[in-house]
Amino acid sequence: MITVTLVSPATGTERTIEAQPGQSLMQAAIAANAPGIEGDCGGLLTCATCHVYVREPWLAHLPPPVADEDSMLDFVAAERRPNSRLSCQIALTPELDGLTVELPASQY
């Protein structure tokens, strides 16, 4: 199992979820009924409602966003930051065990 911590600065809460290797972060969050990641398009990279801010040192462990993700990040509801990613594009691997991401104030 891979553990991921979702931090909500808006509510001051943290939640740790477990995921299977190969799942996307979005899939794992939705399966765990974790609030803050909507994933309206189901991970098809067409909605940007699974926006997260990846904390260091984890950001350095991810490949850079592909062109489609980079373009979609222009449409996020909350501020786009250098560490913004779409959680549907983060494939969870054993190397990402312990990943910590912050949730934006809103996905809409």
A tleap script that builds the chain and sets N, CA, C and O, in Angstrom:
source leaprc.protein.ff14SB
mol = sequence {
  NMET ILE THR VAL THR LEU VAL SER PRO ALA
  THR GLY THR GLU ARG THR ILE GLU ALA GLN
  PRO GLY GLN SER LEU MET GLN ALA ALA ILE
  ALA ALA ASN ALA PRO GLY ILE GLU GLY ASP
  CYS GLY GLY LEU LEU THR CYS ALA THR CYS
  HIE VAL TYR VAL ARG GLU PRO TRP LEU ALA
  HIE LEU PRO PRO PRO VAL ALA ASP GLU ASP
  SER MET LEU ASP PHE VAL ALA ALA GLU ARG
  ARG PRO ASN SER ARG LEU SER CYS GLN ILE
  ALA LEU THR PRO GLU LEU ASP GLY LEU THR
  VAL GLU LEU PRO ALA SER GLN CTYR
}
set mol.1.N position { 0.828 -1.191 0.000 }
set mol.1.CA position { 0.000 0.000 0.000 }
set mol.1.C position { 0.870 1.250 0.000 }
set mol.1.O position { 1.979 1.260 0.534 }
set mol.2.N position { 0.346 2.286 -0.602 }
set mol.2.CA position { 0.996 3.586 -0.661 }
set mol.2.C position { 0.144 4.543 0.169 }
set mol.2.O position { -1.078 4.574 0.025 }
set mol.3.N position { 0.783 5.313 1.028 }
set mol.3.CA position { 0.041 6.295 1.800 }
set mol.3.C position { 0.265 7.683 1.212 }
set mol.3.O position { 1.362 8.030 0.775 }
set mol.4.N position { -0.802 8.455 1.218 }
set mol.4.CA position { -0.778 9.827 0.719 }
set mol.4.C position { -1.496 10.693 1.747 }
set mol.4.O position { -2.559 10.324 2.244 }
set mol.5.N position { -0.914 11.837 2.061 }
set mol.5.CA position { -1.555 12.771 2.981 }
set mol.5.C position { -2.095 13.953 2.193 }
set mol.5.O position { -1.384 14.593 1.418 }
set mol.6.N position { -3.379 14.222 2.418 }
set mol.6.CA position { -4.078 15.342 1.797 }
set mol.6.C position { -4.244 16.415 2.862 }
set mol.6.O position { -4.867 16.174 3.897 }
set mol.7.N position { -3.696 17.586 2.618 }
set mol.7.CA position { -3.740 18.684 3.579 }
set mol.7.C position { -4.704 19.740 3.054 }
set mol.7.O position { -4.611 20.170 1.904 }
set mol.8.N position { -5.627 20.147 3.914 }
set mol.8.CA position { -6.576 21.193 3.543 }
set mol.8.C position { -6.283 22.441 4.368 }
set mol.8.O position { -6.752 22.556 5.500 }
set mol.9.N position { -5.507 23.382 3.812 }
set mol.9.CA position { -5.236 24.611 4.557 }
set mol.9.C position { -6.514 25.380 4.910 }
set mol.9.O position { -6.562 26.060 5.934 }
set mol.10.N position { -7.541 25.276 4.074 }
set mol.10.CA position { -8.788 26.001 4.313 }
set mol.10.C position { -9.465 25.545 5.600 }
set mol.10.O position { -10.055 26.355 6.315 }
set mol.11.N position { -9.382 24.241 5.897 }
set mol.11.CA position { -10.040 23.712 7.103 }
set mol.11.C position { -9.044 23.365 8.201 }
set mol.11.O position { -9.439 23.078 9.331 }
set mol.12.N position { -7.759 23.389 7.877 }
set mol.12.CA position { -6.755 23.043 8.870 }
set mol.12.C position { -6.697 21.562 9.179 }
set mol.12.O position { -6.239 21.168 10.251 }
set mol.13.N position { -7.163 20.727 8.238 }
set mol.13.CA position { -7.179 19.289 8.475 }
set mol.13.C position { -6.215 18.563 7.555 }
set mol.13.O position { -5.857 19.049 6.482 }
set mol.14.N position { -5.807 17.390 8.006 }
set mol.14.CA position { -4.998 16.477 7.206 }
set mol.14.C position { -5.692 15.132 7.204 }
set mol.14.O position { -6.284 14.723 8.202 }
set mol.15.N position { -5.616 14.451 6.082 }
set mol.15.CA position { -6.182 13.102 6.000 }
set mol.15.C position { -5.203 12.228 5.243 }
set mol.15.O position { -4.731 12.594 4.166 }
set mol.16.N position { -4.902 11.076 5.810 }
set mol.16.CA position { -4.027 10.122 5.134 }
set mol.16.C position { -4.888 9.018 4.548 }
set mol.16.O position { -5.731 8.433 5.228 }
set mol.17.N position { -4.656 8.748 3.269 }
set mol.17.CA position { -5.390 7.694 2.577 }
set mol.17.C position { -4.398 6.638 2.102 }
set mol.17.O position { -3.196 6.887 2.010 }
set mol.18.N position { -4.924 5.460 1.805 }
set mol.18.CA position { -4.099 4.384 1.260 }
set mol.18.C position { -4.511 4.135 -0.177 }
set mol.18.O position { -5.679 4.265 -0.544 }
set mol.19.N position { -3.517 3.770 -0.984 }
set mol.19.CA position { -3.762 3.542 -2.407 }
set mol.19.C position { -2.995 2.322 -2.880 }
set mol.19.O position { -2.022 1.893 -2.261 }
set mol.20.N position { -3.452 1.784 -3.976 }
set mol.20.CA position { -2.775 0.674 -4.626 }
set mol.20.C position { -1.762 1.225 -5.620 }
set mol.20.O position { -2.028 2.247 -6.254 }
set mol.21.N position { -0.619 0.584 -5.773 }
set mol.21.CA position { 0.312 1.004 -6.823 }
set mol.21.C position { -0.390 0.975 -8.185 }
set mol.21.O position { -1.128 0.041 -8.497 }
set mol.22.N position { -0.148 1.998 -8.974 }
set mol.22.CA position { -0.761 2.096 -10.291 }
set mol.22.C position { -2.002 2.959 -10.323 }
set mol.22.O position { -2.390 3.439 -11.388 }
set mol.23.N position { -2.637 3.168 -9.177 }
set mol.23.CA position { -3.786 4.065 -9.123 }
set mol.23.C position { -3.300 5.485 -9.309 }
set mol.23.O position { -2.161 5.815 -8.979 }
set mol.24.N position { -4.172 6.321 -9.841 }
set mol.24.CA position { -3.840 7.747 -9.841 }
set mol.24.C position { -4.217 8.294 -8.473 }
set mol.24.O position { -5.035 7.714 -7.760 }
set mol.25.N position { -3.613 9.409 -8.123 }
set mol.25.CA position { -3.961 10.056 -6.857 }
set mol.25.C position { -5.440 10.405 -6.834 }
set mol.25.O position { -6.095 10.256 -5.802 }
set mol.26.N position { -5.974 10.867 -7.955 }
set mol.26.CA position { -7.397 11.190 -8.031 }
set mol.26.C position { -8.259 9.962 -7.744 }
set mol.26.O position { -9.209 10.047 -6.966 }
set mol.27.N position { -7.942 8.827 -8.360 }
set mol.27.CA position { -8.709 7.598 -8.138 }
set mol.27.C position { -8.674 7.190 -6.673 }
set mol.27.O position { -9.693 6.800 -6.104 }
set mol.28.N position { -7.497 7.283 -6.066 }
set mol.28.CA position { -7.351 6.892 -4.664 }
set mol.28.C position { -8.160 7.812 -3.759 }
set mol.28.O position { -8.808 7.342 -2.824 }
set mol.29.N position { -8.130 9.118 -4.022 }
set mol.29.CA position { -8.871 10.073 -3.196 }
set mol.29.C position { -10.378 9.856 -3.319 }
set mol.29.O position { -11.099 9.891 -2.323 }
set mol.30.N position { -10.838 9.637 -4.525 }
set mol.30.CA position { -12.272 9.405 -4.724 }
set mol.30.C position { -12.701 8.093 -4.078 }
set mol.30.O position { -13.762 8.027 -3.457 }
set mol.31.N position { -11.888 7.051 -4.218 }
set mol.31.CA position { -12.214 5.763 -3.601 }
set mol.31.C position { -12.277 5.866 -2.073 }
set mol.31.O position { -13.031 5.140 -1.425 }
set mol.32.N position { -11.479 6.772 -1.507 }
set mol.32.CA position { -11.452 6.967 -0.056 }
set mol.32.C position { -12.484 8.005 0.405 }
set mol.32.O position { -12.539 8.343 1.587 }
set mol.33.N position { -13.296 8.505 -0.521 }
set mol.33.CA position { -14.277 9.548 -0.208 }
set mol.33.C position { -13.630 10.764 0.449 }
set mol.33.O position { -14.196 11.369 1.359 }
set mol.34.N position { -12.452 11.106 -0.020 }
set mol.34.CA position { -11.729 12.259 0.523 }
set mol.34.C position { -12.265 13.538 -0.105 }
set mol.34.O position { -12.244 13.670 -1.329 }
set mol.35.N position { -12.740 14.475 0.693 }
set mol.35.CA position { -13.224 15.729 0.116 }
set mol.35.C position { -12.073 16.574 -0.418 }
set mol.35.O position { -10.945 16.504 0.071 }
set mol.36.N position { -12.386 17.372 -1.432 }
set mol.36.CA position { -11.404 18.309 -1.958 }
set mol.36.C position { -10.879 17.969 -3.330 }
set mol.36.O position { -10.314 18.828 -4.007 }
set mol.37.N position { -11.053 16.734 -3.753 }
set mol.37.CA position { -10.688 16.321 -5.112 }
set mol.37.C position { -11.961 15.793 -5.754 }
set mol.37.O position { -12.516 14.783 -5.322 }
set mol.38.N position { -12.418 16.490 -6.794 }
set mol.38.CA position { -13.698 16.144 -7.410 }
set mol.38.C position { -13.551 15.155 -8.564 }
set mol.38.O position { -14.242 14.137 -8.591 }
set mol.39.N position { -12.676 15.434 -9.503 }
set mol.39.CA position { -12.464 14.529 -10.631 }
set mol.39.C position { -13.689 14.354 -11.503 }
set mol.39.O position { -14.049 13.232 -11.858 }
set mol.40.N position { -14.335 15.461 -11.850 }
set mol.40.CA position { -15.576 15.395 -12.624 }
set mol.40.C position { -15.452 14.639 -13.937 }
set mol.40.O position { -16.409 13.992 -14.360 }
set mol.41.N position { -14.302 14.703 -14.591 }
set mol.41.CA position { -14.153 14.054 -15.897 }
set mol.41.C position { -13.691 12.604 -15.766 }
set mol.41.O position { -13.523 11.915 -16.772 }
set mol.42.N position { -13.486 12.138 -14.538 }
set mol.42.CA position { -13.077 10.750 -14.337 }
set mol.42.C position { -11.623 10.490 -14.686 }
set mol.42.O position { -11.226 9.338 -14.865 }
set mol.43.N position { -10.838 11.524 -14.785 }
set mol.43.CA position { -9.424 11.342 -15.078 }
set mol.43.C position { -9.066 11.429 -16.542 }
set mol.43.O position { -7.988 10.994 -16.947 }
set mol.44.N position { -9.959 11.986 -17.345 }
set mol.44.CA position { -9.724 12.091 -18.784 }
set mol.44.C position { -8.960 13.348 -19.180 }
set mol.44.O position { -8.744 13.599 -20.366 }
set mol.45.N position { -8.553 14.136 -18.190 }
set mol.45.CA position { -7.755 15.340 -18.433 }
set mol.45.C position { -8.545 16.400 -19.207 }
set mol.45.O position { -8.029 17.051 -20.115 }
set mol.46.N position { -9.829 16.552 -18.811 }
set mol.46.CA position { -10.660 17.533 -19.493 }
set mol.46.C position { -11.380 18.498 -18.553 }
set mol.46.O position { -12.218 19.275 -19.009 }
set mol.47.N position { -11.072 18.470 -17.234 }
set mol.47.CA position { -11.859 19.339 -16.354 }
set mol.47.C position { -11.064 20.125 -15.318 }
set mol.47.O position { -11.520 21.197 -14.920 }
set mol.48.N position { -9.933 19.673 -14.867 }
set mol.48.CA position { -9.099 20.363 -13.861 }
set mol.48.C position { -9.718 20.424 -12.474 }
set mol.48.O position { -9.324 21.271 -11.673 }
set mol.49.N position { -10.684 19.546 -12.160 }
set mol.49.CA position { -11.291 19.547 -10.821 }
set mol.49.C position { -10.608 18.566 -9.870 }
set mol.49.O position { -11.179 18.152 -8.861 }
set mol.50.N position { -9.379 18.207 -10.214 }
set mol.50.CA position { -8.579 17.349 -9.325 }
set mol.50.C position { -7.234 18.011 -9.033 }
set mol.50.O position { -6.236 17.345 -8.762 }
set mol.51.N position { -7.240 19.328 -9.097 }
set mol.51.CA position { -6.049 20.151 -8.887 }
set mol.51.C position { -5.514 19.978 -7.463 }
set mol.51.O position { -6.279 19.984 -6.499 }
set mol.52.N position { -4.202 19.826 -7.344 }
set mol.52.CA position { -3.526 19.761 -6.041 }
set mol.52.C position { -2.218 20.532 -6.129 }
set mol.52.O position { -1.717 20.827 -7.215 }
set mol.53.N position { -1.675 20.851 -4.949 }
set mol.53.CA position { -0.348 21.448 -4.840 }
set mol.53.C position { 0.564 20.398 -4.221 }
set mol.53.O position { 0.362 20.001 -3.073 }
set mol.54.N position { 1.553 19.951 -4.962 }
set mol.54.CA position { 2.448 18.893 -4.490 }
set mol.54.C position { 3.573 19.522 -3.667 }
set mol.54.O position { 4.287 20.408 -4.135 }
set mol.55.N position { 3.709 19.049 -2.450 }
set mol.55.CA position { 4.759 19.563 -1.570 }
set mol.55.C position { 6.101 18.931 -1.918 }
set mol.55.O position { 6.176 17.810 -2.422 }
set mol.56.N position { 7.158 19.689 -1.632 }
set mol.56.CA position { 8.504 19.123 -1.724 }
set mol.56.C position { 8.716 18.227 -0.513 }
set mol.56.O position { 8.127 18.494 0.535 }
set mol.57.N position { 9.508 17.202 -0.602 }
set mol.57.CA position { 10.388 16.882 -1.721 }
set mol.57.C position { 9.694 16.087 -2.827 }
set mol.57.O position { 10.344 15.666 -3.784 }
set mol.58.N position { 8.403 15.881 -2.707 }
set mol.58.CA position { 7.677 15.001 -3.626 }
set mol.58.C position { 7.595 15.545 -5.029 }
set mol.58.O position { 7.624 14.773 -5.988 }
set mol.59.N position { 7.494 16.840 -5.178 }
set mol.59.CA position { 7.389 17.418 -6.518 }
set mol.59.C position { 8.580 17.017 -7.380 }
set mol.59.O position { 8.429 16.765 -8.576 }
set mol.60.N position { 9.742 16.958 -6.783 }
set mol.60.CA position { 10.964 16.592 -7.518 }
set mol.60.C position { 10.950 15.133 -7.970 }
set mol.60.O position { 11.715 14.757 -8.858 }
set mol.61.N position { 10.089 14.303 -7.368 }
set mol.61.CA position { 9.999 12.885 -7.735 }
set mol.61.C position { 9.037 12.634 -8.894 }
set mol.61.O position { 8.973 11.522 -9.420 }
set mol.62.N position { 8.296 13.654 -9.288 }
set mol.62.CA position { 7.316 13.494 -10.364 }
set mol.62.C position { 7.908 13.936 -11.700 }
set mol.62.O position { 8.722 14.859 -11.751 }
set mol.63.N position { 7.500 13.278 -12.770 }
set mol.63.CA position { 7.909 13.784 -14.093 }
set mol.63.C position { 7.204 15.111 -14.334 }
set mol.63.O position { 6.161 15.371 -13.733 }
set mol.64.N position { 7.752 15.955 -15.203 }
set mol.64.CA position { 7.056 17.212 -15.493 }
set mol.64.C position { 5.707 16.943 -16.145 }
set mol.64.O position { 5.510 15.890 -16.750 }
set mol.65.N position { 4.781 17.885 -16.027 }
set mol.65.CA position { 3.471 17.685 -16.663 }
set mol.65.C position { 3.614 17.579 -18.181 }
set mol.65.O position { 4.433 18.265 -18.791 }
set mol.66.N position { 2.807 16.712 -18.770 }
set mol.66.CA position { 2.756 16.643 -20.228 }
set mol.66.C position { 2.030 17.889 -20.726 }
set mol.66.O position { 1.396 18.592 -19.939 }
set mol.67.N position { 2.117 18.165 -22.014 }
set mol.67.CA position { 1.545 19.393 -22.582 }
set mol.67.C position { 0.055 19.540 -22.271 }
set mol.67.O position { -0.397 20.640 -21.954 }
set mol.68.N position { -0.713 18.455 -22.355 }
set mol.68.CA position { -2.153 18.541 -22.089 }
set mol.68.C position { -2.440 18.926 -20.641 }
set mol.68.O position { -3.326 19.736 -20.370 }
set mol.69.N position { -1.686 18.339 -19.714 }
set mol.69.CA position { -1.877 18.705 -18.302 }
set mol.69.C position { -1.483 20.163 -18.083 }
set mol.69.O position { -2.197 20.907 -17.410 }
set mol.70.N position { -0.368 20.565 -18.639 }
set mol.70.CA position { 0.086 21.945 -18.489 }
set mol.70.C position { -0.973 22.923 -18.998 }
set mol.70.O position { -1.238 23.940 -18.358 }
set mol.71.N position { -1.568 22.621 -20.131 }
set mol.71.CA position { -2.622 23.479 -20.684 }
set mol.71.C position { -3.854 23.497 -19.786 }
set mol.71.O position { -4.439 24.554 -19.551 }
set mol.72.N position { -4.249 22.328 -19.287 }
set mol.72.CA position { -5.441 22.242 -18.441 }
set mol.72.C position { -5.240 22.987 -17.119 }
set mol.72.O position { -6.202 23.499 -16.546 }
set mol.73.N position { -4.009 23.051 -16.636 }
set mol.73.CA position { -3.732 23.775 -15.393 }
set mol.73.C position { -4.015 25.271 -15.522 }
set mol.73.O position { -4.140 25.963 -14.512 }
set mol.74.N position { -4.115 25.774 -16.742 }
set mol.74.CA position { -4.494 27.168 -16.947 }
set mol.74.C position { -5.960 27.425 -16.583 }
set mol.74.O position { -6.375 28.577 -16.458 }
set mol.75.N position { -6.736 26.361 -16.414 }
set mol.75.CA position { -8.170 26.495 -16.158 }
set mol.75.C position { -8.574 26.113 -14.736 }
set mol.75.O position { -9.765 25.972 -14.458 }
set mol.76.N position { -7.616 25.945 -13.839 }
set mol.76.CA position { -7.971 25.585 -12.459 }
set mol.76.C position { -8.695 26.752 -11.800 }
set mol.76.O position { -8.461 27.912 -12.138 }
set mol.77.N position { -9.576 26.435 -10.858 }
set mol.77.CA position { -10.362 27.466 -10.180 }
set mol.77.C position { -9.530 28.250 -9.172 }
set mol.77.O position { -9.708 29.459 -9.026 }
set mol.78.N position { -8.643 27.580 -8.492 }
set mol.78.CA position { -7.774 28.230 -7.509 }
set mol.78.C position { -6.491 28.682 -8.203 }
set mol.78.O position { -6.237 28.343 -9.359 }
set mol.79.N position { -5.709 29.435 -7.491 }
set mol.79.CA position { -4.451 29.941 -8.037 }
set mol.79.C position { -3.562 28.815 -8.559 }
set mol.79.O position { -3.352 27.809 -7.880 }
set mol.80.N position { -3.049 28.996 -9.763 }
set mol.80.CA position { -2.045 28.065 -10.287 }
set mol.80.C position { -0.692 28.469 -9.714 }
set mol.80.O position { -0.305 29.637 -9.755 }
set mol.81.N position { 0.016 27.482 -9.181 }
set mol.81.CA position { 1.334 27.711 -8.596 }
set mol.81.C position { 2.353 26.819 -9.306 }
set mol.81.O position { 1.972 25.914 -10.048 }
set mol.82.N position { 3.651 27.071 -9.080 }
set mol.82.CA position { 4.670 26.218 -9.703 }
set mol.82.C position { 4.536 24.734 -9.335 }
set mol.82.O position { 4.981 23.868 -10.089 }
set mol.83.N position { 3.923 24.439 -8.179 }
set mol.83.CA position { 3.761 23.055 -7.750 }
set mol.83.C position { 2.353 22.517 -8.017 }
set mol.83.O position { 1.968 21.490 -7.459 }
set mol.84.N position { 1.585 23.202 -8.867 }
set mol.84.CA position { 0.250 22.733 -9.237 }
set mol.84.C position { 0.348 21.520 -10.150 }
set mol.84.O position { 1.141 21.480 -11.090 }
set mol.85.N position { -0.483 20.536 -9.841 }
set mol.85.CA position { -0.596 19.350 -10.695 }
set mol.85.C position { -2.041 18.892 -10.676 }
set mol.85.O position { -2.803 19.241 -9.774 }
set mol.86.N position { -2.415 18.109 -11.674 }
set mol.86.CA position { -3.717 17.455 -11.684 }
set mol.86.C position { -3.513 16.056 -11.120 }
set mol.86.O position { -2.685 15.290 -11.613 }
set mol.87.N position { -4.272 15.734 -10.087 }
set mol.87.CA position { -4.048 14.452 -9.404 }
set mol.87.C position { -4.390 13.252 -10.279 }
set mol.87.O position { -3.952 12.139 -9.986 }
set mol.88.N position { -5.157 13.450 -11.338 }
set mol.88.CA position { -5.441 12.342 -12.257 }
set mol.88.C position { -4.198 11.944 -13.040 }
set mol.88.O position { -4.143 10.859 -13.619 }
set mol.89.N position { -3.209 12.815 -13.057 }
set mol.89.CA position { -1.984 12.552 -13.812 }
set mol.89.C position { -0.826 12.095 -12.926 }
set mol.89.O position { 0.290 11.910 -13.410 }
set mol.90.N position { -1.088 11.916 -11.640 }
set mol.90.CA position { -0.054 11.436 -10.719 }
set mol.90.C position { -0.282 9.955 -10.488 }
set mol.90.O position { -1.165 9.562 -9.726 }
set mol.91.N position { 0.521 9.135 -11.152 }
set mol.91.CA position { 0.449 7.680 -10.977 }
set mol.91.C position { 1.214 7.312 -9.714 }
set mol.91.O position { 2.399 7.618 -9.583 }
set mol.92.N position { 0.536 6.663 -8.798 }
set mol.92.CA position { 1.151 6.325 -7.516 }
set mol.92.C position { 2.021 5.077 -7.647 }
set mol.92.O position { 1.588 4.034 -8.138 }
set mol.93.N position { 3.241 5.223 -7.197 }
set mol.93.CA position { 4.226 4.143 -7.216 }
set mol.93.C position { 4.794 4.000 -5.813 }
set mol.93.O position { 4.648 4.909 -4.995 }
set mol.94.N position { 5.441 2.871 -5.517 }
set mol.94.CA position { 6.035 2.714 -4.185 }
set mol.94.C position { 7.002 3.850 -3.823 }
set mol.94.O position { 7.156 4.181 -2.648 }
set mol.95.N position { 7.646 4.439 -4.821 }
set mol.95.CA position { 8.565 5.551 -4.554 }
set mol.95.C position { 7.841 6.792 -4.039 }
set mol.95.O position { 8.465 7.670 -3.442 }
set mol.96.N position { 6.536 6.872 -4.263 }
set mol.96.CA position { 5.748 8.017 -3.803 }
set mol.96.C position { 5.055 7.757 -2.473 }
set mol.96.O position { 4.223 8.558 -2.046 }
set mol.97.N position { 5.383 6.651 -1.810 }
set mol.97.CA position { 4.802 6.363 -0.500 }
set mol.97.C position { 5.152 7.492 0.460 }
set mol.97.O position { 6.327 7.802 0.659 }
set mol.98.N position { 4.141 8.101 1.048 }
set mol.98.CA position { 4.336 9.237 1.939 }
set mol.98.C position { 4.067 10.582 1.271 }
set mol.98.O position { 4.194 11.625 1.911 }
set mol.99.N position { 3.699 10.569 -0.004 }
set mol.99.CA position { 3.405 11.790 -0.757 }
set mol.99.C position { 2.459 12.689 0.041 }
set mol.99.O position { 1.498 12.217 0.650 }
set mol.100.N position { 2.747 13.988 0.026 }
set mol.100.CA position { 1.888 14.970 0.685 }
set mol.100.C position { 1.506 16.042 -0.324 }
set mol.100.O position { 2.360 16.616 -0.999 }
set mol.101.N position { 0.207 16.300 -0.415 }
set mol.101.CA position { -0.303 17.349 -1.299 }
set mol.101.C position { -1.249 18.248 -0.526 }
set mol.101.O position { -1.912 17.817 0.418 }
set mol.102.N position { -1.299 19.494 -0.939 }
set mol.102.CA position { -2.273 20.442 -0.387 }
set mol.102.C position { -3.441 20.556 -1.356 }
set mol.102.O position { -3.268 20.519 -2.574 }
set mol.103.N position { -4.616 20.694 -0.793 }
set mol.103.CA position { -5.815 20.862 -1.601 }
set mol.103.C position { -6.104 22.357 -1.766 }
set mol.103.O position { -5.940 23.124 -0.818 }
set mol.104.N position { -6.527 22.769 -2.944 }
set mol.104.CA position { -6.886 24.177 -3.119 }
set mol.104.C position { -8.189 24.487 -2.377 }
set mol.104.O position { -8.934 23.583 -1.999 }
set mol.105.N position { -8.443 25.759 -2.182 }
set mol.105.CA position { -9.653 26.176 -1.477 }
set mol.105.C position { -10.914 25.736 -2.215 }
set mol.105.O position { -11.942 25.480 -1.588 }
set mol.106.N position { -10.841 25.648 -3.538 }
set mol.106.CA position { -12.006 25.262 -4.331 }
set mol.106.C position { -11.557 24.607 -5.635 }
set mol.106.O position { -10.496 24.926 -6.172 }
set mol.107.N position { -12.376 23.691 -6.132 }
set mol.107.CA position { -12.149 23.092 -7.441 }
set mol.107.C position { -13.055 23.745 -8.497 }
set mol.107.O position { -12.916 23.476 -9.691 }
set mol.108.N position { -13.981 24.601 -8.050 }
set mol.108.CA position { -14.925 25.237 -8.983 }
set mol.108.C position { -14.836 26.741 -8.880 }
set mol.108.O position { -15.553 27.452 -9.585 }
savepdb mol mol.pdb
quit
